[in-house]
Amino acid sequence: SQGAITDGGGLSLKKKQPKTFKVKIITVDAEMEFSCEMKWKGKDLFDLVCRALGLRETWFFGLQYTIKGMCTWLKMDKKVLDQEIPKEDPISFHFLAKFYPEKVEEELLQEITQHLFFLQVKKQILNEEIYCSPEATVLLASYAVQAKYGDYDPNFHEPGFLAHDELLPKRVLRQYQLTAEMWEEKITAWYAEHRGIARDEAEMNYLKIAQDLEMYGVNYFPIQNKNHTDLLLGVDAKGIHVYSINNRFSPNKSFEWSAIRNISYSEKELTIKPLDKKAEVFKFFSSQLKVNKLILQLCIGNHDLFMRRRKVDSIEIQQMKAQAKEEKARKKMENQRLAREKQLREEAERAKEELERRLFQLEDEARQANEALLRSQEAAELLAEKAQIAEEEAKLLAQNAAEAEQERQRLEITALKTKEEKRLMEQKMREAELIAVKLVKESDRRAKEAEHLKQDLHEAREAERKAKQKLLDITRLNYPHMVKYPQYSPADTRDANFDKGSIKLDLKDIDLKRLSFEIERERYQYSCGVNK
């Protein structure tokens, strides 16, 4: 609203509002817009930004802008609009660290200062403006994750929770053929070790590792020496360094701030005079006068901070250090209290979960017991019936067992008899074999005897025939009247008047018949025995 003053004549005198212009301030993680008065100097805008951020360690920072492809810093003692700044609305400035501390843990007192440095250095590492080995990048990434997510919780930080976070330089990702899951596993292995570390501690640990990297805090500028050899000039918190054009790690020559007497430039020539007057003066040339001015500006700022660190702290710094110490002690106690509360809460949660689990288990056991009781009641009647059936079956089985025992005994006796019969049968078979052998021998013997007997029979019959013939001849001679009627009874053949040959014939005939009968009977018995 505009204020107005009215005089007695009724004329209205409006209060003039100062003309303003808009600026956009871009920090590492945010953007802000301000309205600036036309007469403001660079320091007025810078102080406004520092107040908005709550930043007291202002000497490390500056407002950077880009003009004609070259990055430069807004001058504090000159009007903003009088400087060669971009013609845009709003005018954009980057709020960045311009100077770096030698030891971050001792010099960065405020948490906001630490946080801004952490974000800027992390961005420089990811953009490969600061070289970092793959192993160190993984460790740094784990501290960055701790600062962002707090303590690792496997139940909450499930695989894939880092999928959208940029944590490693693209150079490292290209160098190793690992999947995103493998990188996450490596980072998480370190991340899990940082349990209990607060955000500001994690960021400070990140910076303590980063400050030992060769390219940390160095501003590089292309220069030439008097022989027109292309070189790089590096300016940092410790001094001025000269590098080969392709090597930003190891300087060929260094000038510590404590060893520099004077730095001056004349157009494109810049001269470094050592404190030792006998030492050689180093001269180099840059492509533009603006580059020389920027180099000189950074040298003056770094040298001033170098000298300030080696002097007694001002009252303001002492006060800030005391406040920072108290704040760290307070935060430490607060973190310990929070950690204790968290531990107690986790223990209470675990106890609650255990009680809930036990309650659920008891309810489940009670339900199962009720179900079992119902099943047992239902089964009781069935068991009673089964018991009665089982009793009857037991009696039947006992009876069957007795019968089975009797059958077993009978079978055992039968088996014994069978064994005995088998033994007798084997004995009879052996005897039959012996008899068969004997009969074969006897048969052969009888066959031979039969041959002899046949021979004897033939001889006997021949002798009988001759005897009869002889008898007839004798009879004809002695009793011719009996020749016609030779009648005699069988009894006459046994008359004592017959000669001995006739008697012998009859005996042989009887013996031969009896012998033949015995041979036939033995052969029959033998054949029957073999068939059996």
Residue pairs with C-beta under 8 A, 6 or more apart in sequence:
2 14
2 15
2 17
3 15
4 12
4 13
4 14
4 15
5 12
5 13
5 15
6 12
6 13
7 13
18 37
18 38
18 39
19 37
19 38
20 35
20 36
20 37
20 38
21 35
21 36
21 38
21 81
21 89
21 90
21 91
22 33
22 34
22 35
22 36
22 89
22 90
22 91
23 33
23 34
23 36
23 45
23 80
23 90
23 91
23 92
23 93
24 31
24 32
24 33
24 90
24 91
24 92
24 93
25 31
25 32
25 33
25 34
25 49
25 63
25 93
25 94
25 95
26 92
26 93
26 94
26 95
27 53
27 94
27 95
27 116
28 96
28 116
28 119
28 120
28 123
29 119
32 49
32 52
33 90
34 45
34 48
34 49
34 52
36 44
36 45
36 48
36 80
37 44
38 81
39 79
40 79
40 80
41 76
41 77
41 78
41 79
41 80
42 63
42 74
42 75
42 76
42 77
42 78
42 79
42 80
42 83
43 76
43 77
44 80
45 63
45 74
45 80
45 93
46 58
46 61
46 62
46 63
46 74
46 76
47 58
49 63
49 95
50 56
50 58
50 61
53 95
53 112
53 116
54 112
55 61
55 110
55 112
55 113
55 116
56 110
56 320
57 108
57 109
57 110
57 113
57 320
59 99
59 305
60 97
60 98
60 99
60 100
60 101
60 113
60 117
61 95
61 96
61 97
61 98
61 116
62 73
62 74
62 95
62 96
62 98
63 73
63 74
63 93
63 94
63 95
64 71
64 72
64 73
64 74
64 93
64 94
64 95
64 96
64 98
65 71
65 72
65 74
65 85
65 86
65 91
65 92
65 93
65 94
66 72
66 86
67 84
67 85
67 86
70 288
70 290
70 291
72 290
72 294
73 98
73 294
73 297
74 80
74 83
74 85
74 93
75 83
80 91
85 91
86 92
96 120
97 116
97 117
97 120
98 298
98 301
99 237
99 298
99 301
99 302
99 305
100 117
100 211
100 216
100 217
100 236
100 237
101 107
101 108
101 211
101 237
101 305
102 237
102 238
102 306
102 309
103 211
104 114
104 117
104 204
104 207
104 208
104 211
105 204
105 207
105 208
107 309
108 114
108 117
108 204
108 207
109 320
109 321
109 323
109 324
110 320
110 324
111 200
111 327
114 200
114 203
114 204
114 207
115 200
115 203
117 207
118 147
118 203
118 204
118 206
118 207
121 130
121 206
121 207
121 210
121 216
122 140
122 144
122 206
124 130
125 132
125 137
125 140
125 169
125 210
125 213
126 166
126 167
126 168
126 169
127 169
128 169
128 170
128 171
129 215
130 210
130 213
130 215
130 216
131 213
131 214
131 215
131 248
131 249
132 140
132 169
132 210
132 213
134 172
134 175
134 176
136 209
136 213
137 168
137 169
137 172
138 168
138 183
138 186
138 187
138 190
139 190
139 209
140 206
140 209
140 210
141 167
141 168
141 187
141 190
142 187
142 188
142 190
142 191
142 193
142 194
143 194
143 202
143 203
143 205
143 206
143 209
144 167
144 202
144 206
145 162
145 165
145 167
145 187
145 188
145 191
146 152
146 191
146 194
146 197
146 199
146 202
147 199
147 202
147 203
147 206
148 165
149 157
149 161
150 199
151 194
151 195
151 196
152 188
152 191
152 192
152 194
152 195
157 188
159 181
159 184
160 181
160 184
161 184
162 184
162 187
162 188
163 180
163 184
167 183
167 187
168 183
173 183
178 186
194 202
196 339
197 205
198 331
198 335
200 331
210 216
211 217
214 248
214 249
214 250
215 248
215 249
216 236
217 236
217 237
218 234
218 235
218 236
218 241
218 248
219 234
219 235
219 236
219 298
220 232
220 233
220 234
220 243
220 248
221 232
221 233
221 234
221 235
221 286
221 291
221 294
221 295
222 230
222 231
222 232
222 233
222 245
222 286
222 287
223 230
223 231
223 232
223 233
223 270
223 284
223 285
223 286
224 230
224 231
224 284
224 285
224 286
225 231
225 283
225 284
225 285
226 283
226 284
226 285
230 245
231 242
231 243
231 244
231 245
231 252
231 284
232 242
232 243
232 244
232 245
232 248
233 240
233 241
233 242
233 243
233 284
233 295
234 240
234 241
234 242
234 243
234 248
234 251
235 241
235 295
235 298
235 299
235 302
236 302
237 302
237 305
237 306
238 256
238 257
238 306
239 254
239 255
239 256
239 257
239 259
239 260
240 254
240 255
240 260
240 263
240 272
240 299
241 251
241 253
241 254
241 255
242 251
242 252
242 253
242 254
242 282
242 284
243 250
243 251
243 252
244 252
253 282
255 272
255 274
255 282
257 302
257 303
257 306
257 307
258 275
258 306
259 274
259 275
259 276
260 272
260 273
260 274
260 275
260 303
261 273
261 274
261 275
261 277
262 271
262 272
262 273
263 270
263 271
263 272
263 273
263 296
263 299
263 300
264 270
264 271
264 273
264 296
265 271
265 292
265 293
265 295
265 296
267 289
267 292
268 285
268 286
268 287
268 288
268 289
268 292
269 283
269 284
269 285
269 292
270 283
270 284
270 285
270 286
270 292
270 295
270 296
271 281
271 282
271 283
272 281
272 282
272 283
273 281
274 280
274 281
274 282
286 292
286 295
313 321
432 529
432 532
435 529
436 529
436 530
439 522
439 526
439 529
439 530
442 522
442 526
443 523
443 526
446 519
446 522
450 519
453 512
453 515
453 516
456 508
456 512
457 508
457 512
460 504
460 505
460 508
460 509
460 512
463 501
463 505
464 501
464 502
464 505
467 499
467 501
467 502
467 505
471 499
471 502
475 482
475 483
475 486
476 483
493 502
493 506
494 506
